[in-house]
Amino acid sequence: MDVKALDQQYVAGTYNRFPVEIVSGKGSIVVDRSGKEYIDLGSGIAVNAFGVADETWQQAVIAQMGKFQHTSNLYYTEPCAVLAKMLCERTGLKKVFFSNSGAEANECAIKVARKYAAEKKGKDCYYILTLEHSFHGRTLTTLAATGQDEFHQLFQPLTPGFLHAKVNDLDDVRAKVAAYPVAAILVEIVQGEGGVIALDESFVKGLETLCREQDILLMCDEVQIGNGRSGQLYGYMNYGVKPDVVTTAKGLCAGLPLGATMLGEKVEHTLGFGDHGSTFGGNPICCAGAISTLSRIDEELLAGVRERSAYIVGRLQGKKGVKAVTGMGLLLGIDPVRPDGDVIRECLEQGVLVLSAHGKVRLLPALNIPLDLLAQAVDVLEEVLAK
Ligand SMILES: *Cc1c(COP(=O)(O)O)cnc(C)c1O
């Protein structure tokens, strides 16, 4: 079967796929149709926290499948309740709304911010401030939140009420907050799609102070950097700040769709009956997978993430063909001298999968990638970058 031809004929052409059909894998190795093996430094874009076909994760998911796969949100289920408790206990946030994706997690956060501000400050206070180069999703509202104009063309009108401030520029944020009634500030602690840029600590702390002073909600989009990837459970934990709302998805269930919007003290009662909902959100199989994932993201695993990160940075920073290494933990960006597309293609030819992000080569390996495989992959990357 020519899967590539079938896909090109019948699947909407929204993805510029690599010329590879994945058929199987184990951990950080994936295998294509021809039997060629690749070391995967992309993890399905930060989703496969423990690589593919991980035994522990599979067992958690299969065990729940054997009980029941879905009930609707009209009934209580144990996986949903237990996962919410785990997330709250580990973040200090108070309540969780479950959905199916990062965009949906952000949609919920935006609804929470609008309702909170409407009730407290009046219905004109609906602006959400985000940052330039940010990425918050593909729905019409999260696209409006996304601070990248090229995604906005031809889809107008987007949801109104979004402002975009310059990254790490507190004066620009202050000016916008002075000029518009702002309900919430929504940021990625490390911008992923927008070029792997970690926000400055002083900027994030400044945002927190500004938010406290003006009763603006501080909301962190942890869809990509969350769930252990930063070297802490959530990225904001590296900065010593306390957001009011945290959204996550991608790595939370390590491969099945699950979004979570975590709500702090200020907004724990903002959503009431009928304010929001989702048919699949909090699905018991996804929640069972996430319970297993989250319980493995312990201090030992996080120390391993930091160790792997330091290893990659140490091997590539300042090397021939490398202008800079950016990011945090296992969300790293290599700014290459050569065009990023060439580097990514040649790595693929040599059996290493890496991704792009706004001209950079983006690395998002599994949190537990074996050190020997990581070393092999970095050997290839180092050689290709230096060409
Ligand atoms: C991927 C991503 C999203 C969107 O998530 P989907 O699951 O694709 O809807 C939102 N925010 C950030 C930071 C992301 O990386």
The ligand as an ORCA input file, in Angstrom:
! r2SCAN-3c Opt
* xyz 0 1
  C       0.866     22.827     20.869
  C       0.540     24.012     21.679
  C      -0.781     24.465     21.811
  C      -1.921     23.838     21.059
  O      -2.151     22.525     21.462
  P      -3.107     21.575     20.607
  O      -3.184     20.332     21.430
  O      -2.452     21.374     19.281
  O      -4.409     22.275     20.480
  C      -1.014     25.543     22.650
  N      -0.018     26.144     23.318
  C       1.259     25.741     23.205
  C       2.322     26.435     23.986
  C       1.591     24.674     22.373
  O       2.848     24.283     22.251
*
